[in-house]
Amino acid sequence: MADLMEKAIAVNGHFRAVAAITTKVVESLRKRHDLSPGASVALGRAITGAFLLASELKGDEKVMVQIIGEGALGEIVAEACPSGEGRGYVKNPRAEVPISDGKIQLSQALYPPGTVTVIKDLGLREPYRGVAPLVSGEIGKDLANYLWISEQIPSAVALGVYIEPDLSVGAAGGYLVQTMPGATDDEIELVEKNILQLPPPTELIRSGNTPRQMVEEVLRGHELKWLGSQRLRFKCRCSKGRISEALVALGEKELEDLIFKEGEVEITCEFCRKGYHFSREELQNLLWRAVKRGKTNDTQDERRSKG
């Protein structure tokens, strides 16, 4: 089954929901980063959550989910955009995560205290940044808590990753349902009952359920208006040009130190593990750009002070 996301809203406008299957994306991340089973589950849930959050964005906008806990996994970063492209990484990709009753205990490898940070690049001068405490380490509950604390939207988030005996990703996906203004207590109770009766997302996916069917189950009892579907895939936007800009942004002193101490450098993208080599001559050209940029900024600051 292809990786896919579908979203809908109740015709009365009281609920909206989105569901996704992300199995191929998560398997791609597992192979690319050589993830342990626990890291596969953690990053798989995070990238699925990022896709669900990105479903409300438009055009070139994007969302980044950053989760930092005290456990062995350390930091998890996942980024997605509404066009269906996603990427991510785990700080400690080979971290061992406890297993109990055949289930990976993610909360024991990513436990509070910690933070959930969501950064939305909406094409404005500064990106929107919201932060909430890590409450469980299960990621789904943590994102629901974030949505309530930072955006005041009552939400339910269910995320899952199923690991096969050969350690590959057999199923990954999840859903997000949000209560909108005007929903009655009876309507909310019905949706809560629907969710409680559902098996975990990975069981639904392994049983052949599509994202549309997952949304229909969550919002059973409501007439739905479908808002569209989106294919999902792994894609990294890194390039030598982007890495060059990041090096220039370091500034003159840092680049001078890099040239003096290293002479040349190999930089690896954290998201896709692709390496970019910079020779001494290339670093010197970047230093020249940094010097020129610094002089331009100084001139602009001087003009503002005189104005």
MARVOKE-927249 format. One line per 10 residues: number of its first residue (from 1); their letters; for each residue x, y, z of N, C-alpha, C, CB. Coordinates in steps of 0.2 Angstrom, whole numbers, m for minus. Glycine has a CB too. Layout:
REM residues N
NUM = A = X,Y,Z,X,Y,Z,X,Y,Z,X,Y,Z | ... $
REM end
This chain:
REM residues 307
1 = MADLMEKAIA = 4,m6,0,0,0,0,4,6,0,m5,0,6 | 3,11,m4,7,17,m5,6,21,1,5,21,m11 | 11,25,3,11,30,8,6,36,6,18,33,10 | 1,37,10,m4,42,8,m7,45,14,m10,38,4 | m9,51,13,m13,55,19,m19,57,16,m8,61,21 | m25,57,20,m31,59,18,m34,63,24,m36,54,16 | m38,69,22,m41,73,27,m48,74,26,m37,79,29 | m52,76,31,m59,77,30,m61,81,36,m63,70,30 | m67,84,35,m70,88,40,m77,86,41,m70,96,39 | m80,86,47,m87,85,48,m91,90,44,m89,84,55 $
11 = VNGHFRAVAA = m97,88,41,m101,93,37,m103,99,42,m107,90,34 | m104,97,48,m107,103,52,m101,107,55,m110,100,58 | m95,105,53,m89,109,55,m86,108,62,m90,116,54 | m89,103,65,m87,102,73,m81,98,74,m93,99,76 | m79,94,69,m73,90,69,m69,90,63,m74,83,71 | m62,90,63,m58,88,57,m53,83,59,m54,95,55 | m52,79,54,m47,73,55,m43,72,49,m51,67,57 | m37,69,50,m32,67,45,m29,61,47,m27,73,44 | m28,56,42,m25,50,44,m19,49,38,m30,44,44 | m14,45,40,m9,44,36,m6,37,36,m3,49,36 $
21 = ITTKVVESLR = m4,34,31,1,28,31,8,30,29,m2,22,26 | 13,29,33,19,31,32,25,25,32,21,36,37 | 22,19,30,27,13,31,33,14,27,23,7,29 | 32,16,20,38,16,16,43,22,18,36,17,9 | 40,28,20,44,33,22,49,31,28,40,39,24 | 45,28,33,49,26,39,54,20,38,44,23,45 | 52,16,33,57,11,32,63,14,28,54,5,27 | 62,19,24,68,22,21,72,26,26,65,28,16 | 69,29,31,73,32,36,77,27,40,68,36,41 | 74,21,42,77,16,45,84,14,42,73,10,46 $
31 = KRHDLSPGAS = 83,12,35,89,10,31,94,16,31,87,8,24 | 92,22,30,96,28,28,101,29,35,92,34,26 | 97,29,41,101,30,47,103,24,51,96,35,51 | 102,18,48,104,12,52,101,12,59,111,11,52 | 94,13,59,91,14,66,90,7,69,84,17,65 | 91,8,76,89,2,80,81,2,80,91,3,88 | 78,m4,82,71,m4,82,68,1,86,69,m11,85 | 70,3,92,67,8,96,68,15,93,71,9,103 | 73,16,89,74,23,86,70,23,80,82,24,84 | 68,17,77,64,17,71,57,19,73,64,10,68 $
41 = VALGRAITGA = 55,16,79,48,18,82,48,25,83,47,13,88 | 53,28,86,53,35,89,52,40,83,59,36,93 | 57,39,78,57,43,72,51,42,68,63,42,68 | 49,36,67,43,34,63,36,38,66,41,27,63 | 36,38,73,30,41,76,31,49,74,29,40,83 | 37,51,75,38,59,75,37,61,67,45,60,77 | 39,57,62,38,60,55,31,59,54,43,55,51 | 27,54,56,20,53,55,16,59,58,17,47,58 | 18,61,64,15,67,67,17,73,63,18,68,74 | 23,74,61,24,80,57,20,80,50,32,80,55 $
51 = FLLASELKGD = 19,74,47,15,74,41,8,76,43,15,67,38 | 5,74,49,m2,76,51,m2,83,52,m4,72,57 | 3,86,55,2,93,57,3,97,50,8,95,61 | 7,95,45,8,98,39,2,98,35,14,95,35 | m3,94,36,m9,94,32,m13,100,32,m13,88,34 | m12,104,37,m15,111,38,m12,116,34,m17,112,45 | m6,115,32,m1,120,29,m3,121,21,6,119,30 | 0,126,18,m1,127,11,6,128,8,m6,133,10 | 6,127,1,12,129,m3,19,127,m1,12,136,m4 | 23,132,0,30,130,2,31,130,10,35,135,m1 $
61 = EKVMVQIIGE = 25,131,14,26,131,21,28,124,23,19,132,24 | 31,124,29,33,117,32,33,117,40,40,115,30 | 33,111,42,33,111,50,39,106,52,26,108,52 | 42,108,58,47,104,61,45,102,68,54,108,61 | 45,96,69,44,93,76,51,91,79,39,87,76 | 52,94,85,58,93,89,56,90,96,63,99,89 | 59,84,97,57,81,104,64,79,107,53,75,103 | 64,82,113,70,81,117,68,78,124,74,88,118 | 71,72,126,70,69,132,76,67,136,65,63,131 | 75,64,142,81,63,146,84,56,144,80,63,153 $
71 = GALGEIVAEA = 80,52,140,82,45,139,87,44,134,76,41,137 | 88,38,132,94,36,128,94,39,120,95,28,127 | 87,40,118,87,42,111,89,50,110,80,42,109 | 89,54,116,91,60,115,86,65,111,98,61,112 | 88,67,106,84,72,102,81,68,96,88,78,100 | 75,70,94,72,67,88,69,73,84,66,62,89 | 71,74,78,69,79,73,65,77,67,75,84,71 | 59,79,66,56,77,60,53,83,56,50,72,61 | 53,83,50,51,89,46,47,87,40,57,93,43 | 41,90,39,37,89,33,33,95,30,31,84,36 $
81 = CPSGEGRGYV = 31,94,24,28,100,21,22,97,17,33,103,15 | 17,101,16,10,99,13,11,96,6,6,105,12 | 16,96,3,17,93,m4,19,85,m2,23,96,m8 | 19,83,4,20,76,5,28,74,6,17,72,0 | 32,79,6,39,77,7,41,78,15,44,82,3 | 45,73,17,47,73,24,54,70,25,42,68,28 | 57,72,31,64,69,32,64,70,40,69,74,29 | 70,67,43,71,67,50,77,63,52,65,64,53 | 78,64,58,84,60,61,83,59,69,91,64,59 | 87,55,71,88,54,79,95,55,81,85,46,81 $
91 = KNPRAEVPIS = 96,58,86,103,60,88,106,54,90,102,64,95 | 103,49,93,107,42,95,103,37,91,107,41,102 | 105,36,84,101,31,80,101,24,82,103,32,73 | 107,22,86,108,15,88,106,14,95,115,13,87 | 102,18,98,100,18,105,96,12,106,97,24,108 | 97,8,112,93,2,114,87,4,118,98,m3,118 | 82,2,116,75,4,119,73,m3,123,70,7,115 | 71,m2,129,68,m8,132,62,m11,129,66,m6,140 | 61,m18,129,55,m21,126,52,m25,132,58,m26,121 | 45,m24,132,41,m28,137,35,m31,134,40,m23,143 $
101 = DGKIQLSQAL = 34,m37,135,28,m40,133,28,m40,125,21,m38,135 | 34,m40,122,34,m39,115,34,m32,112,29,m44,112 | 33,m27,116,32,m21,114,38,m16,116,25,m18,117 | 40,m12,111,45,m7,113,42,m2,117,48,m4,106 | 46,m1,123,44,4,128,47,11,127,45,2,135 | 44,14,122,47,21,120,48,26,125,43,24,114 | 43,26,130,43,31,135,49,30,140,36,30,139 | 52,24,140,58,23,144,64,25,141,58,16,146 | 64,27,134,70,29,131,69,36,129,71,25,125 | 63,39,130,62,46,129,57,49,134,59,47,122 $
111 = YPPGTVTVIK = 60,49,140,55,51,146,56,58,148,56,46,151 | 51,61,151,52,68,154,57,68,160,45,70,157 | 60,74,161,58,80,159,61,81,151,61,86,163 | 58,85,148,60,86,141,55,91,138,60,80,137 | 55,92,131,51,97,128,49,94,121,55,103,127 | 43,97,119,41,96,112,40,103,109,34,92,112 | 44,104,104,44,110,100,42,109,93,51,113,100 | 37,113,91,34,113,84,36,120,81,27,112,84 | 39,120,76,41,126,72,38,126,65,49,126,71 | 34,131,64,30,131,58,33,137,54,23,132,59 $
121 = DLGLREPYRG = 36,136,48,38,141,43,32,142,38,44,138,39 | 29,148,40,23,150,36,25,155,31,18,153,40 | 31,156,29,33,161,24,34,168,27,29,161,18 | 33,169,33,33,176,36,41,177,38,29,176,43 | 42,183,41,49,185,43,52,181,48,48,192,45 | 48,178,53,50,174,58,45,168,58,51,177,65 | 48,162,59,44,156,59,40,156,66,48,149,59 | 34,153,66,31,152,73,34,146,76,23,150,71 | 35,147,83,38,142,87,34,141,93,45,144,89 | 31,135,95,28,133,101,31,128,104,21,131,99 $
131 = VAPLVSGEIG = 31,128,111,35,123,115,30,121,121,41,126,118 | 30,114,122,26,111,127,31,106,131,20,108,125 | 29,105,137,33,100,141,32,93,138,32,100,148 | 37,88,138,36,81,136,32,78,142,43,78,135 | 27,75,141,23,72,146,23,64,147,16,74,146 | 24,61,141,24,54,141,30,50,138,17,52,138 | 32,53,133,37,50,129,35,46,123,42,46,133 | 28,45,123,25,41,118,23,45,111,18,38,121 | 25,51,111,25,56,106,18,57,103,28,52,100 | 13,53,102,6,54,101,3,58,106,2,48,100 $
141 = KDLANYLWIS = 3,56,112,1,60,118,4,67,119,1,56,124 | 11,67,118,14,73,118,12,78,113,22,71,118 | 11,76,107,9,81,102,2,83,104,9,77,95 | m3,79,106,m9,81,108,m9,86,114,m14,75,110 | m4,85,118,m3,90,124,m1,96,121,1,87,129 | 4,96,116,7,102,113,1,106,110,12,100,108 | m3,103,106,m9,106,103,m14,110,107,m12,101,98 | m14,107,113,m19,110,118,m16,116,122,m21,104,123 | m9,115,124,m6,120,128,m4,126,123,0,117,131 | m1,124,117,1,130,113,m4,133,108,7,127,109 $
151 = EQIPSAVALG = m8,129,106,m13,131,101,m20,131,103,m12,127,95 | m22,128,109,m28,128,112,m33,124,108,m31,135,114 | m31,119,105,m35,115,101,m36,108,104,m33,114,93 | m42,106,106,m43,99,109,m41,94,104,m50,98,112 | m37,89,105,m35,85,99,m33,78,102,m28,87,96 | m34,73,98,m32,66,100,m27,64,94,m38,61,100 | m22,61,96,m16,59,91,m15,52,92,m10,64,91 | m15,48,87,m13,41,88,m8,39,83,m19,36,87 | m2,37,85,4,36,81,6,29,82,9,41,81 | 9,25,77,11,18,78,16,16,73,6,13,78 $
161 = VYIEPDLSVG = 21,12,75,26,9,70,27,2,72,33,13,70 | 26,m3,67,26,m10,69,33,m13,66,20,m14,66 | 37,m16,70,43,m18,68,43,m26,67,49,m17,73 | 45,m28,61,45,m35,59,51,m39,62,45,m36,51 | 50,m46,63,56,m49,66,63,m48,63,54,m57,65 | 63,m46,56,69,m45,53,71,m38,54,69,m46,45 | 68,m34,58,69,m27,60,67,m22,55,76,m26,62 | 64,m24,50,61,m19,45,55,m16,47,60,m23,38 | 52,m11,44,46,m8,46,40,m11,42,46,0,45 | 36,m14,46,30,m18,43,24,m14,42,28,m24,47 $
171 = AAGGYLVQTM = 23,m9,46,18,m4,46,19,2,50,11,m7,48 | 17,8,47,18,14,51,12,19,49,25,17,50 | 10,23,54,5,28,52,1,30,58,0,25,47 | m4,34,57,m8,36,63,m13,41,60,m3,40,67 | m17,44,65,m22,49,64,m22,55,69,m29,46,63 | m25,60,67,m26,66,71,m33,68,70,m21,72,69 | m37,69,76,m43,72,76,m44,78,80,m49,66,78 | m47,83,78,m47,89,82,m55,91,83,m43,95,79 | m56,94,89,m63,96,90,m63,104,89,m65,95,98 | m68,106,85,m68,113,83,m74,116,87,m70,114,75 $
181 = PGATDDEIEL = m74,123,87,m79,127,91,m86,125,88,m78,134,90 | m91,124,93,m98,122,92,m99,115,93,m99,124,85 | m94,111,94,m96,104,95,m99,103,102,m89,100,95 | m104,99,102,m108,97,108,m105,92,112,m116,96,107 | m107,92,119,m104,86,123,m106,79,120,m107,87,130 | m112,78,118,m114,72,115,m109,70,109,m121,72,113 | m108,75,105,m104,74,99,m97,72,101,m104,80,94 | m94,75,106,m87,74,108,m87,67,111,m85,79,113 | m92,65,115,m92,59,118,m93,53,113,m99,58,123 | m96,54,108,m97,49,102,m90,48,99,m102,52,97 $
191 = VEKNILQLPP = m86,54,98,m80,53,95,m75,50,99,m77,60,92 | m75,52,106,m71,48,111,m72,41,111,m72,52,118 | m78,39,111,m80,32,111,m78,28,105,m88,31,111 | m78,32,99,m75,29,93,m68,27,93,m77,33,87 | m64,32,96,m57,31,97,m55,26,102,m54,38,99 | m59,25,107,m57,20,112,m59,13,110,m62,21,119 | m63,12,105,m65,6,102,m60,4,97,m72,6,100 | m56,8,94,m52,7,89,m45,3,91,m50,13,85 | m43,m2,87,m36,m4,89,m31,1,87,m35,m11,85 | m25,m1,89,m19,4,87,m19,5,79,m13,1,90 $
201 = PTELIRSGNT = m16,11,77,m15,12,70,m12,6,66,m12,18,69 | m7,3,69,m3,m2,65,m7,m8,64,3,m4,69 | m12,m9,69,m16,m15,68,m21,m14,62,m20,m17,74 | m24,m7,62,m28,m5,57,m25,m6,50,m31,2,58 | m18,m3,50,m15,m3,43,m13,m11,41,m8,1,44 | m11,m15,46,m9,m22,44,m16,m26,42,m6,m25,50 | m21,m23,44,m28,m27,42,m30,m24,35,m33,m25,47 | m27,m19,32,m28,m17,26,m32,m10,26,m32,m22,22 | m33,m7,31,m37,m1,31,m33,5,28,m38,1,39 | m36,9,24,m33,15,21,m34,21,26,m37,16,14 $
211 = PRQMVEEVLR = m30,26,24,m31,32,28,m39,35,28,m27,38,26 | m42,34,23,m49,36,22,m53,32,27,m52,35,15 | m52,25,27,m56,21,32,m54,23,39,m54,14,30 | m48,25,41,m46,26,48,m50,33,50,m39,27,48 | m50,38,45,m54,44,47,m62,42,48,m53,49,41 | m64,38,43,m71,36,44,m73,33,51,m73,31,38 | m68,28,53,m69,25,59,m69,30,65,m64,20,60 | m64,35,65,m64,40,70,m70,44,71,m57,44,69 | m72,46,65,m78,51,65,m84,47,63,m77,56,60 | m85,41,65,m91,37,63,m97,40,67,m90,30,66 $
221 = GHELKWLGSQ = m102,41,63,m108,44,65,m109,52,63,m108,44,73 | m104,54,59,m104,61,57,m103,60,49,m98,65,59 | m107,65,46,m106,65,38,m100,69,37,m113,69,35 | m96,67,32,m90,70,31,m89,73,24,m84,64,31 | m85,78,24,m83,82,18,m76,80,17,m85,89,18 | m74,77,12,m67,75,10,m63,81,7,m66,69,6 | m57,83,10,m53,89,8,m47,87,4,m51,92,15 | m46,81,2,m41,79,m2,m36,74,1,m37,85,m4 | m32,71,m4,m27,66,m2,m20,69,m4,m29,60,m5 | m15,66,m1,m8,67,m3,m3,61,m3,m5,73,1 $
231 = RLRFKCRCSK = 0,60,m8,5,55,m7,11,57,m3,8,53,m15 | 14,53,1,20,54,5,26,51,3,18,52,13 | 32,54,4,38,51,2,44,55,6,39,52,m5 | 49,51,7,55,54,10,59,59,4,60,49,12 | 61,64,6,65,69,2,69,74,6,60,72,m3 | 75,74,5,79,79,8,81,85,4,86,76,11 | 80,91,6,81,97,2,89,100,2,77,102,4 | 93,96,5,100,98,6,103,98,m1,104,93,11 | 108,103,m1,112,104,m7,119,107,m5,109,108,m12 | 124,107,m9,130,110,m8,129,118,m7,135,109,m13 $
241 = GRISEALVAL = 124,120,m11,123,127,m10,120,129,m3,118,129,m16 | 116,125,m1,113,127,6,118,126,11,107,122,7 | 122,121,11,128,120,16,132,126,15,131,113,14 | 134,128,9,138,134,8,135,140,12,139,135,1 | 129,141,11,126,147,15,126,146,22,118,147,13 | 126,140,25,126,139,32,133,140,34,124,132,34 | 138,139,30,145,140,32,147,147,32,150,136,27 | 144,151,27,145,158,27,142,162,33,142,161,20 | 136,159,35,133,162,41,137,161,47,126,158,41 | 141,156,47,146,155,53,149,162,55,150,149,52 $
251 = GEKELEDLIF = 151,165,50,155,171,51,162,171,49,154,174,58 | 166,176,49,173,177,47,177,172,52,175,184,47 | 177,174,58,181,170,63,181,163,63,180,173,70 | 175,160,63,174,153,62,177,150,56,166,151,63 | 176,153,50,178,151,44,186,151,44,175,155,38 | 189,156,47,196,157,47,199,151,51,198,164,50 | 196,150,57,198,144,61,197,138,58,194,144,68 | 192,137,54,191,131,50,197,130,45,184,130,47 | 198,135,41,203,134,36,210,133,39,203,141,32 | 212,137,45,218,136,48,219,129,51,219,141,54 $
261 = KEGEVEITCE = 214,126,55,214,120,58,213,114,54,209,120,64 | 209,115,49,207,109,45,209,109,38,199,108,45 | 209,115,35,211,116,28,206,114,23,217,111,27 | 202,108,24,197,106,20,192,102,25,199,101,14 | 186,101,23,181,99,28,176,94,24,177,104,32 | 173,89,27,168,85,25,162,86,29,170,78,24 | 156,89,27,150,90,31,145,85,29,148,97,30 | 142,82,33,137,77,32,130,79,34,138,70,36 | 125,79,30,118,81,31,115,76,36,114,81,25 | 113,79,42,110,75,47,103,71,45,108,79,53 $
271 = FCRKGYHFSR = 100,74,40,94,72,38,94,66,33,89,77,35 | 99,66,29,100,61,23,106,57,23,98,64,17 | 111,59,27,118,56,28,122,57,22,117,49,29 | 120,62,17,124,63,11,130,68,13,120,67,6 | 136,67,11,142,71,13,144,76,7,148,66,14 | 146,81,10,148,87,5,155,89,7,143,93,6 | 160,89,2,167,90,3,168,97,1,171,85,m1 | 172,101,5,174,108,4,181,108,4,171,113,9 | 185,110,m2,192,111,m2,194,117,2,194,110,m9 | 201,118,2,203,124,5,201,130,1,211,124,6 $
281 = EELQNLLWRA = 202,129,m6,200,135,m10,193,137,m9,202,133,m17 | 188,132,m9,181,133,m8,180,136,m2,177,126,m9 | 183,134,4,182,138,10,185,145,10,186,134,16 | 190,146,7,193,153,6,188,157,2,199,153,3 | 184,155,m3,179,158,m7,173,160,m2,177,155,m13 | 172,155,2,166,156,7,168,162,12,164,150,10 | 174,162,14,177,167,19,176,174,16,184,165,21 | 178,174,9,177,180,6,170,183,6,180,180,m1 | 166,178,5,158,180,5,156,182,12,154,174,2 | 159,179,17,157,181,24,160,188,25,160,176,29 $
291 = VKRGKTNDTQ = 166,189,23,169,196,24,165,201,21,176,196,22 | 163,200,14,159,205,10,152,206,14,158,202,3 | 149,200,16,142,201,19,143,205,26,139,194,21 | 148,204,29,149,208,36,150,215,34,155,205,39 | 154,217,29,154,224,28,148,227,25,160,225,22 | 144,223,22,137,226,19,133,227,25,134,221,14 | 133,222,30,129,223,36,131,229,40,129,217,40 | 138,230,41,140,236,44,138,242,41,148,235,45 | 138,243,35,136,249,31,129,250,32,137,248,24 | 125,245,32,117,246,33,116,248,40,114,239,32 $
301 = DERRSKG = 119,245,45,119,247,52,120,255,53,123,243,57 | 126,257,49,128,264,50,123,268,47,135,265,46 | 120,266,41,115,271,38,109,271,43,113,268,32 | 107,266,46,101,266,51,102,270,57,99,259,53 | 108,270,59,110,274,65,110,282,63,117,272,68 | 112,283,57,112,290,55,105,293,53,116,291,49 | 101,288,51,94,289,49,89,291,55,90,284,45 $
REM end
